[in-house]
């Protein structure tokens, strides 16, 4: 998956760059574009990130939520229906559901990672 990022917010831009390291590409070579403004682009699928409820991904989010939203957006762009997407997610999860305590621990870990990435991005921004 190749991703291009076009955000007005430098903090969101840098956070996404850290999350998607290894998946970044130019706009011309990307599979999907991530934006923080709702811009309709017929040429490329777009993932809209905002604190607005109508966004594809609502802030704050984790790295796992970002990748899930990217995969869902790409599948929608490829013409898969929402039921096919739900079946794909259910198939990936399988019948083995994670216990609440394990899930809670995982969420806490992701939150700490997200906080560390934001602090790293803020430090990098102000050290320029």
RALINHU-V536035 format. One record per run of one state. SS is the DSSP state (@ for helix, = for strand, . for the rest). FROM is the first residue (numbers start at 1). LEN is the number of residues. If there is no record, write none. Layout:
BEGIN
SS,FROM,LEN  SS,FROM,LEN
END
This chain:
BEGIN
.,1,2  =,3,4  .,7,3  @,10,10  .,20,4  =,24,1  .,25,2  @,27,3  .,30,2  =,32,4  .,36,9  =,45,6  .,51,6  =,57,2  .,59,4  @,63,15  .,78,4  @,82,12  .,94,6  @,100,28  .,128,1
END
